């Protein structure tokens, strides 16, 4: 039943041989490059912000970095234990994006995107977190559209992202927070020239 739904959704979303070049070009850009918006916004949260918000923002950055490590580790483990072949490996649908025949489930791109979105939502608790689900779901759609992932891969990525954020929060509460002063101190030493010029916050 689940496999039938997965295949039906893939067939519905996947591009066809008559899909325009412009649409495919846009989809390739979204599938490969849109993900860059997440680390850029996160880096900005570390470098800039109001004095009252800066510590909270940097805690968010640390928790998100930890969640990414956890999430990709979980994703890799699942790929080894339950390797699911990609649509193009099975000769199903149309394939428009070059990709190695690595395990499909869950999607690493979507896992990363959803971790950033959930991170904003859970740890900064502002409207940006909700908005970031738009590019996250767009990336998921584009990678199905281009034939390199199944819809089920994106569901898996969504769940892995939630799990990774939960584990990150637990690790932080158990003692990870003690590293924050040392991380900030190292940052202040490494970026001292830029901090002195006022280009970034100390």
HELIX and SHEET records of a PDB file:
HELIX    1   1 UNK A    2  UNK A   13  1                                  12    
HELIX    2   2 UNK A   21  UNK A   32  1                                  12    
HELIX    3   3 UNK A   36  UNK A   47  1                                  12    
HELIX    4   4 UNK A   51  UNK A   81  1                                  31    
HELIX    5   5 UNK A  108  UNK A  119  1                                  12    
HELIX    6   6 UNK A  120  UNK A  124  3                                   5    
HELIX    7   7 UNK A  127  UNK A  145  1                                  19    
HELIX    8   8 UNK A  151  UNK A  174  1                                  24    
HELIX    9   9 UNK A  176  UNK A  179  5                                   4    
HELIX   10  10 UNK A  180  UNK A  190  1                                  11    
HELIX   11  11 UNK A  192  UNK A  196  1                                   5    
END                                                                             
